[in-house]
Amino acid sequence: MQLELWFDISCPYAYLASRKAPAIAAAAGVELVWKPMLLGGVFQGIGAGAGPLAQLGPSKAANNVRDMHRWAELLGAPLRVPAAHPMRTVRALRTLLALPSERWPAAIDALYAAYWQHGANIADDAAILAALAAIPEAAAALARADDPAIKAELRTRTDEAIALGIFGAPAWVIRREGKPILIWGQDRIPWVEAVLAGWDPEAGPPPGGPRPVGTDAQGFRSPRSLELYFDVASPYSYFALTQIAALGKLTGITPTLRPILLGALFRDIGQVNAPILEMTAAKQTYTRLEVGRWSRWWGVPFQWPSKFPQRTITAQRLCLLAGDDPTLALALARAIWAEHRNLEEPAALRTVLAEVGAPAEWLERTQDPAIKQRLIDAGAAAQAAGVFGVPTFVVDGRHLVFGQDRIDLVIRMLGGWDPE
């Protein structure tokens, strides 16, 4: 078994992953194999154009910057985004390929430090040489950067990444008995460690059983506030709602629920209605794979719905009527994402209401103009707060955290961590 880390110097998350990869491999007793690739070439090869950064709206772009700095602090890595980011890294990567392989770990650290700590323009030959000053073969390797064989090797490696289904960086590939298992992101290190320990993420729970929020964590009582913006139309909202009880047990916090209509928010900020359907084929394939992994990781049921997407305007109005009790919201989300129900059908909504003991007349109340206006107002408030997707957590009214895969960060903030 071996652990591969596919990377490009231009990716901040790959930089963060690179600082943890050696320790992860050493702890598992496996070989770490560095896999440079040209990220721009991957984007072009899979039809992603200039990549995700070129498609971010203002709120999502701001969140992206917050998120990378939070992870840098969490992982103990100095990080400064260069003014010229993203920079071309093709010559730096070719220089790396021209170096003896035993020099790679030091060279990779040096190139990442030049880019993400010092803001050096590593598209420039002088900056590359300055970064690699401690490596005796650096000048000779840079001189070979235009060799046809080196150019071909970088193209070949990039093509190999595409063939593996890689669509971004960092990408971890664990080869066990010849089968490559792809995991994307510096934020999936626990998954990487579990696979190295024997987990088959497509077959069942991780070693030792499911790991819901708070597993092996010390409970505490947080004095902070927490809001959760959600729409049961989102599988990630469903996953977040499944963890509300565990979050409350760990922190003493039951979040204030903020039901919104995701489609209306997307419309107002110029986002497509169902982003997964607009993803490249590679990312769409991986995303569908990953939601199954989350269900097995947390031990919650999941099945891709027979009808997707679904209009959940009535369901979200019902969530407003339920207030901060998450029981109905979770039942409605589970109906879509684990039970193949269509919440566009009134009969399905009546059944869910009956199952949780909610008043049947709530369904009629969803047509009340005041309830309709509350959902409209909730969407406007979400947009004003900088929400661009769901689930979004807001800690103490100022820390926005997007995604169910960031609940661990939410817990740290509830415990007193202030990354801003």
C-alpha positions in Angstrom: 0.0 0.0 0.0 1.2 3.5 -0.7 -0.1 7.1 -0.3 0.0 9.4 -3.2 -0.4 13.2 -2.9 -1.3 14.9 -6.2 -0.6 18.6 -6.1 0.3 21.8 -7.8 2.2 24.6 -6.1 -0.5 27.1 -7.0 -3.1 25.4 -4.7 -3.2 26.7 -1.1 -5.0 23.6 0.2 -2.4 21.3 -1.5 0.2 23.4 0.3 -1.5 22.7 3.6 -1.9 19.0 2.8 1.8 18.8 1.9 2.8 19.8 5.4 0.8 16.9 6.9 1.4 14.2 4.3 4.8 12.9 5.6 3.5 12.4 9.1 0.3 10.7 7.9 2.3 8.3 5.8 4.9 7.6 8.5 2.1 7.0 11.1 0.6 4.4 8.8 3.9 2.9 7.9 3.4 3.4 4.1 5.4 5.1 1.4 4.5 8.7 0.5 4.7 9.3 -3.2 4.7 12.9 -4.4 2.6 13.4 -7.6 3.1 16.8 -9.2 0.5 17.8 -11.9 -0.4 20.9 -13.7 -3.7 22.0 -12.2 -4.6 24.3 -15.1 -4.0 21.3 -17.4 -6.4 19.2 -15.3 -9.1 22.0 -15.5 -8.7 22.2 -19.3 -8.7 18.4 -19.7 -12.0 17.9 -17.7 -13.7 20.9 -19.3 -13.5 23.2 -16.2 -12.2 26.2 -18.1 -10.0 28.4 -15.9 -11.1 26.5 -12.8 -13.4 27.1 -9.8 -11.8 30.4 -8.7 -13.0 32.0 -12.0 -16.6 31.1 -11.1 -16.9 32.3 -7.5 -19.4 34.9 -6.6 -18.4 37.6 -4.1 -19.8 35.9 -1.0 -18.3 32.5 -1.9 -15.0 34.1 -2.8 -14.9 35.8 0.6 -15.7 32.5 2.3 -12.9 30.8 0.3 -10.3 33.2 1.7 -11.7 32.8 5.2 -11.7 29.1 4.9 -8.1 28.7 3.7 -6.8 30.9 6.5 -8.8 29.0 9.1 -7.3 25.7 7.9 -3.9 27.3 7.9 -4.2 28.3 11.5 -5.7 25.0 12.4 -2.9 23.0 10.8 -0.2 25.4 12.0 0.9 26.6 8.6 2.0 30.2 7.8 -0.1 31.4 4.9 -0.1 34.6 2.9 -2.1 34.8 -0.3 0.2 36.5 -3.0 -1.2 39.5 -4.7 -0.5 37.8 -8.0 -2.3 34.5 -7.1 -2.9 32.4 -9.1 0.6 32.3 -10.7 1.8 30.0 -13.4 3.7 27.1 -12.0 4.6 25.2 -15.1 8.4 26.0 -15.0 8.6 25.4 -11.3 6.9 22.0 -11.8 9.2 21.1 -14.7 12.2 22.1 -12.6 11.0 19.8 -9.9 10.6 16.9 -12.3 14.2 17.5 -13.5 15.6 17.2 -10.0 16.7 13.8 -8.5 13.7 12.3 -6.7 15.5 12.3 -3.4 15.5 16.1 -3.6 11.8 16.3 -4.1 10.6 16.7 -0.5 12.9 19.6 0.2 12.2 21.2 -3.1 8.5 20.9 -2.7 8.7 22.5 0.8 10.9 25.3 -0.6 8.6 26.1 -3.6 5.5 26.1 -1.4 7.2 28.4 1.1 8.2 30.7 -1.7 4.7 30.9 -3.0 2.5 30.7 0.1 4.7 32.3 2.8 6.8 34.8 0.9 4.7 35.6 -2.1 7.5 35.1 -4.6 6.6 35.0 -8.3 7.7 31.4 -9.0 6.8 31.9 -12.7 10.1 33.7 -12.8 13.3 31.7 -13.2 15.2 33.9 -10.6 12.5 33.2 -8.0 12.6 29.5 -8.7 16.4 29.5 -8.2 16.2 31.6 -5.1 13.6 29.2 -3.6 15.8 26.2 -4.4 19.1 27.8 -3.4 19.8 25.0 -0.9 19.5 22.3 -3.6 22.8 21.8 -5.5 21.2 20.5 -8.7 18.6 23.4 -9.0 20.4 25.4 -11.7 20.9 22.3 -13.9 17.3 21.2 -13.3 16.0 24.7 -14.3 18.1 24.5 -17.5 16.3 21.3 -18.3 12.8 22.8 -17.8 12.3 23.2 -21.6 13.5 19.7 -22.5 10.9 17.9 -24.6 11.2 14.9 -22.2 10.5 17.0 -19.1 7.5 18.7 -20.8 6.2 15.4 -21.9 6.5 14.0 -18.4 4.4 16.8 -16.9 1.8 16.3 -19.5 1.8 12.6 -18.9 1.4 13.1 -15.1 -1.4 15.5 -15.7 -3.2 13.1 -18.0 -2.8 10.3 -15.4 -4.4 12.6 -12.8 -7.4 13.1 -15.2 -7.6 9.4 -15.8 -7.9 8.8 -12.0 -10.9 11.1 -11.8 -8.9 14.0 -10.2 -10.5 17.4 -10.7 -8.7 19.5 -8.2 -6.0 19.6 -5.5 -5.0 18.2 -3.2 -6.0 14.7 -4.3 -5.0 11.7 -2.2 -4.8 8.4 -3.9 -4.3 5.3 -1.7 -3.4 2.2 -3.7 -4.5 -0.9 -1.9 -4.2 -4.3 -3.7 -3.9 -2.3 -6.9 -7.2 -0.5 -6.4 -6.9 3.3 -6.3 -9.1 5.1 -3.8 -9.4 8.8 -4.5 -10.0 11.3 -1.7 -10.1 15.1 -2.4 -9.1 17.8 0.0 -6.9 18.7 3.0 -10.1 18.6 5.1 -10.5 14.8 4.5 -7.3 13.8 6.4 -9.4 11.7 8.8 -10.7 9.7 5.8 -7.2 9.3 4.5 -6.0 7.9 7.8 -9.0 5.6 8.0 -8.4 4.2 4.5 -4.8 3.6 5.4 -6.1 1.8 8.5 -8.2 -0.5 6.3 -11.5 1.4 5.6 -13.2 0.7 2.3 -15.2 3.9 2.0 -17.5 2.4 -0.6 -18.4 -0.7 1.5 -19.2 0.3 5.1 -18.3 2.3 8.2 -14.7 3.1 9.1 -12.7 0.9 11.5 -14.3 1.0 14.9 -17.7 2.0 13.6 -19.4 5.2 12.5 -17.9 8.5 13.7 -20.6 11.0 14.2 -19.9 14.5 15.5 -18.3 14.5 18.9 -16.8 11.0 18.7 -14.1 10.7 21.3 -14.4 14.5 22.2 -14.7 16.0 25.6 -18.1 17.6 26.2 -18.5 21.3 27.2 -21.1 23.9 27.6 -20.7 26.8 25.1 -21.8 30.3 26.0 -22.0 31.2 22.3 -24.9 31.3 19.9 -25.3 29.2 16.8 -27.6 29.6 13.8 -28.1 27.1 11.0 -29.3 28.1 7.5 -30.6 25.1 5.6 -32.9 23.8 3.0 -34.0 20.1 3.1 -33.5 20.1 -0.7 -29.8 19.9 -0.1 -28.1 16.5 0.8 -25.6 18.4 2.8 -28.3 20.1 4.9 -29.7 16.6 5.5 -26.3 15.5 6.8 -26.0 18.6 9.0 -29.4 18.0 10.5 -28.5 14.4 11.3 -25.7 15.8 13.6 -27.8 18.4 15.5 -28.5 16.0 18.4 -24.8 15.0 18.7 -23.8 18.6 18.5 -26.1 19.5 21.3 -24.9 16.7 23.5 -21.3 17.8 23.0 -21.7 21.6 23.3 -25.0 22.2 25.0 -26.1 24.1 22.0 -29.2 23.6 19.9 -28.9 26.0 17.0 -31.5 28.5 16.0 -32.9 27.1 12.7 -33.0 29.4 9.7 -35.0 27.7 7.0 -34.5 29.4 3.6 -35.4 28.6 0.0 -32.1 27.6 -1.6 -33.4 28.0 -5.2 -34.5 31.6 -4.5 -31.1 32.4 -2.9 -29.3 30.9 -5.9 -31.5 33.0 -8.2 -30.8 36.2 -6.3 -27.0 35.7 -6.3 -26.8 34.5 -9.9 -26.0 30.8 -9.0 -27.4 27.9 -11.0 -30.3 26.1 -9.3 -28.7 22.7 -8.9 -24.9 23.2 -8.9 -24.1 19.5 -9.0 -25.8 19.2 -12.4 -23.5 21.9 -13.7 -20.3 20.3 -12.4 -17.8 18.6 -14.7 -18.4 14.9 -15.2 -15.3 14.1 -13.0 -16.4 16.3 -10.1 -20.1 15.1 -10.4 -19.0 11.5 -10.2 -16.8 12.2 -7.2 -19.5 14.2 -5.4 -22.1 11.4 -5.8 -19.4 9.0 -4.4 -18.6 11.3 -1.5 -22.2 11.7 -0.2 -22.3 7.9 0.2 -19.0 8.1 2.1 -20.5 10.7 4.5 -23.5 8.4 5.2 -21.1 5.6 6.1 -18.7 7.8 8.1 -21.5 9.2 10.3 -23.7 6.1 10.2 -26.8 7.7 8.7 -29.0 6.4 6.0 -28.7 7.8 2.5 -30.1 7.1 -1.0 -30.0 9.4 -4.0 -33.6 10.4 -4.5 -35.7 9.2 -7.4 -36.6 12.8 -8.1 -33.9 15.5 -8.0 -34.0 18.4 -7.6 -37.2 18.9 -5.6 -39.1 22.1 -4.9 -39.2 22.4 -1.1 -41.0 25.7 -0.7 -43.9 24.1 1.3 -41.5 21.9 3.3 -39.4 24.9 4.2 -42.6 26.8 5.3 -43.4 23.8 7.5 -39.9 24.1 9.0 -40.7 27.7 9.9 -43.8 26.6 11.7 -41.8 24.1 13.7 -39.4 26.7 15.1 -36.1 25.6 16.5 -37.1 22.0 17.1 -35.1 20.1 14.5 -37.4 17.0 14.5 -39.6 17.9 11.6 -36.7 19.4 9.5 -34.7 16.2 9.9 -37.7 14.1 9.0 -38.4 16.1 5.9 -34.8 15.9 4.8 -34.6 12.2 5.5 -37.8 11.7 3.5 -35.9 13.0 0.4 -32.4 11.7 1.0 -33.0 8.3 2.6 -36.6 7.3 1.8 -37.2 8.2 -1.9 -40.2 10.4 -1.1 -41.2 13.4 -3.2 -41.9 16.4 -1.0 -43.6 18.2 -3.9 -46.6 15.9 -3.2 -48.9 17.1 -0.4 -49.6 13.4 0.6 -45.9 12.9 1.3 -45.8 16.1 3.5 -48.9 14.9 5.4 -47.3 11.6 6.1 -44.2 13.2 7.5 -46.2 15.5 9.7 -48.1 12.5 11.1 -44.9 10.5 11.7 -43.4 13.2 13.9 -46.7 14.2 15.6 -46.9 17.7 14.1 -50.3 19.2 13.6 -51.9 18.3 10.2 -53.3 21.8 9.9 -49.8 23.1 9.5 -49.9 22.1 5.8 -52.8 24.5 5.3 -51.0 27.2 7.2 -48.2 27.1 4.7 -50.5 29.1 2.4 -50.9 31.9 4.9 -49.4 35.1 3.4 -47.6 35.8 6.7 -45.8 32.5 6.5 -44.9 33.0 2.9 -43.5 36.4 3.7 -41.4 35.0 6.5 -39.7 32.6 4.2 -39.0 35.4 1.7 -37.7 37.6 4.5 -35.5 34.7 5.7 -33.9 34.4 2.3 -33.2 38.1 2.1 -31.6 38.0 5.6 -29.5 35.1 4.6 -28.2 36.9 1.6 -27.5 40.0 3.6 -25.5 37.9 6.1 -23.3 36.5 3.3 -24.9 33.1 2.9 -24.4 31.6 -0.5 -25.3 28.0 0.1 -26.4 25.5 2.7 -25.8 24.4 5.2 -24.3 27.5 6.6 -23.6 27.9 10.3 -23.2 31.3 12.0 -21.4 31.4 15.3 -22.0 34.4 17.6 -23.6 36.2 14.7 -20.3 36.8 12.9 -18.4 33.6 12.0 -19.9 32.1 8.9 -19.0 28.4 8.3 -20.2 26.8 5.1 -20.7 23.1 4.8 -21.5 20.1 6.9 -17.9 19.0 6.5 -16.9 22.0 8.6 -18.8 21.1 11.7 -15.5 20.4 13.5 -14.6 24.0 12.9 -18.0 25.1 14.3 -17.3 23.0 17.4 -13.9 24.7 17.9 -15.5 28.1 17.6 -18.2 27.2 20.1 -15.4 26.1 22.4 -13.7 29.5 22.1 -11.5 29.4 19.0 -11.6 32.7 17.2 -9.9 32.3 13.8 -10.7 35.8 12.7 
